Amino acid sequence: DMAIRQIKKAKKAGNLTDSDVDRLLGTAINANSQSAARFLLSIRNPKSKISLSESGALRYAASLGRLEMMRMLIRKNVDFYATGYGDDAFETAFFTGQINAANLLVDSGLDISRYKDKKRRDKLFSYAVSAGRRESLELLKRNSFDFNFRYENGDTLLANIIQTNASDKLAEIAVLFGSNPCNVNAKGETAKQLVERVHAKNIEYSRPKYISLYEGEFSCKSPRSSD
């Protein structure tokens, strides 16, 4: 197409630097132009000062859910764990709610055990809640993440869901996957007690959505500290 012809012309004239190729690759990923991306990858200088992994192309493709772009990059053996702004491609996919991209990385050989240390686990669960994606929690459950944990500040997963006013569906599935509503948060409150407190402070905040869980998933007679 015209874009590829222009790139070829610039390359032939010696007007295409390594940084130009990476910039254009980002543009191709954004536009989901697979032909342009494929051509740019074919002419990219393997001795560039910035490696393909370091270029952030995989993270960018993951952030947009560009699965075929990701497959192209994976075939080029990019490093799954190269980071930018503190996140690698898997974490970026979680942050943006692109769970198909996260699943692709897992299916392509990503070592999920790397994300089970406290810091990375907390990050993934926080991203899942902020993105509001049930599928994020499902991915974590399939890969044997513990839902009955505490964040660094002492809060439980349910406390995080409630305090951020996230979907009650997330709360339901968190309980289904092992979050114990009897576990108390950093203030010593069960999930039900936390809902009552935030609802009393701001009646528009939690609305009736969590209240409907009282006699079901949030029912708790024996508050206790989680591990």
Salt bridges, closest charged atoms under 4 A:
ASP20 OD1 - ARG23 NH2 3.47
ASP22 OD1 - ARG44 NE 2.73
GLU68 OE1 - ARG71 NH1 3.46
GLU68 OE2 - ARG75 NH2 3.55
ASP87 OD1 - LYS123 NZ 2.77
ASP88 OD2 - ARG120 NH2 3.66
GLU91 OE2 - ARG120 NE 3.18
GLU91 OE2 - LYS123 NZ 3.72
ASP122 OD1 - ARG121 NH2 2.82
GLU135 OE1 - ARG133 NE 2.99
GLU138 OE2 - ARG134 NE 2.75
GLU189 OE2 - ARG197 NE 2.41
